[in-house]
Amino acid sequence: MKQSLKEHAERFDEKAPEYDSSKNEEYKATVSLVVSHARPRNDDTVLDLGTGTGAIALALAEDAGEVVGRDISDGMLEEGREKAADRGVENVAFGDGRFREPNAPENTDIVTSNFAMHHLTDGQKREAINVIAGLEPRRIVLGDVMFFGEPNPDEPFYSPEVDDPATVGVLADAFTDAGYVLTAVERVHEQVGVLVAESLPSDDGDR
Ligand SMILES: C[S@@+](CC[C@H](N)C(=O)[O-])C[C@H]1O[C@@H](n2cnc3c(N)ncnc32)[C@H](O)[C@@H]1O
């Protein structure tokens, strides 16, 4: 990581009040794809990691049984709680948790994460994907900065001083090594995408 967890948390604490007001088209498209691929059932528990102000968590709460949003920034989490209260959403819980220690609910059916994992090094992403897989969700949906080819150094879609995106290949290998199958790869931009990973087919009638 190019910054410590504490530094990342402080940076997002500062950004939190304005975070929702400056979103580009690629971000909006990625949120929409993560939400549509997550497809929770009404008895599912969803864990949203790096939940921020709850863009994904609050959208999925409409269909899921319960959504748990985890983040390292108290400021971002507080914005999420306020949005949930304003909207009267009661099946979302926001609290502290990080990729490699997610503070996950007991039964996690689906894990989502949007624009957050790119703060980790590739080795830490692999560890995080292993931790997530260990929760045995049937589906993992990752939206993030990720490189589909050679990134154009003059037009980075990220901040090189604090962010550390992976190639799609590195992420795909980590998911498959953790026992998941990639069932969708969505390219939003040459540096932004959504990956959907599912556990091997079971007889739960979901496919
Ligand atoms: C760009 S925001 C994305 C927030 C939200 N997922 C969205 O789509 O709007 C990145 C979030 O990841 C959080 N974050 C960074 N590193 C993290 C880590 N190691 N574990 C959990 N959250 C982390 C930050 O605090 C921040 O809220």
The ligand as an SDF file (V2000), in Angstrom:
LIG
                    3D

 27 29  0  0  0  0  0  0  0  0999 V2000
  -13.3140    5.5160   -3.5810 C   0  0  0  0  0  0  0  0  0  0  0  0
  -14.1420    5.0080   -2.0930 S   0  0  0  0  0  0  0  0  0  0  0  0
  -15.3960    3.9300   -2.7100 C   0  0  0  0  0  0  0  0  0  0  0  0
  -16.5990    3.8880   -1.8050 C   0  0  0  0  0  0  0  0  0  0  0  0
  -17.8070    3.0980   -2.3220 C   0  0  0  0  0  0  0  0  0  0  0  0
  -17.5230    1.6850   -2.4540 N   0  0  0  0  0  0  0  0  0  0  0  0
  -18.3350    3.6460   -3.6240 C   0  0  0  0  0  0  0  0  0  0  0  0
  -18.4650    2.8880   -4.5850 O   0  0  0  0  0  0  0  0  0  0  0  0
  -18.6420    4.8560   -3.6680 O   0  0  0  0  0  0  0  0  0  0  0  0
  -12.9650    3.8780   -1.3770 C   0  0  0  0  0  0  0  0  0  0  0  0
  -13.3180    3.4470    0.0350 C   0  0  0  0  0  0  0  0  0  0  0  0
  -12.4730    2.3610    0.3960 O   0  0  0  0  0  0  0  0  0  0  0  0
  -12.1230    2.5170    1.7610 C   0  0  0  0  0  0  0  0  0  0  0  0
  -10.9210    1.7080    1.9990 N   0  0  0  0  0  0  0  0  0  0  0  0
   -9.6510    1.9620    1.6090 C   0  0  0  0  0  0  0  0  0  0  0  0
   -8.8380    0.9660    1.9980 N   0  0  0  0  0  0  0  0  0  0  0  0
   -9.6070    0.0620    2.6460 C   0  0  0  0  0  0  0  0  0  0  0  0
   -9.3680   -1.1940    3.2930 C   0  0  0  0  0  0  0  0  0  0  0  0
   -8.1350   -1.7130    3.3320 N   0  0  0  0  0  0  0  0  0  0  0  0
  -10.4010   -1.8520    3.8410 N   0  0  0  0  0  0  0  0  0  0  0  0
  -11.6510   -1.3410    3.7990 C   0  0  0  0  0  0  0  0  0  0  0  0
  -11.9560   -0.1480    3.2160 N   0  0  0  0  0  0  0  0  0  0  0  0
  -10.9380    0.5360    2.6440 C   0  0  0  0  0  0  0  0  0  0  0  0
  -11.9740    4.0100    1.9420 C   0  0  0  0  0  0  0  0  0  0  0  0
  -12.0590    4.4030    3.2880 O   0  0  0  0  0  0  0  0  0  0  0  0
  -13.1250    4.5320    1.0970 C   0  0  0  0  0  0  0  0  0  0  0  0
  -14.3090    4.7030    1.8280 O   0  0  0  0  0  0  0  0  0  0  0  0
  1  2  1  0
  2  3  1  0
  2 10  1  0
  3  4  1  0
  4  5  1  0
  5  6  1  0
  5  7  1  0
  7  8  2  0
  7  9  1  0
 10 11  1  0
 11 12  1  0
 11 26  1  0
 12 13  1  0
 13 14  1  0
 13 24  1  0
 14 15  1  0
 14 23  1  0
 15 16  2  0
 16 17  1  0
 17 18  1  0
 17 23  2  0
 18 19  1  0
 18 20  2  0
 20 21  1  0
 21 22  2  0
 22 23  1  0
 24 25  1  0
 24 26  1  0
 26 27  1  0
M  CHG  2   2   1   9  -1
M  END
$$$$
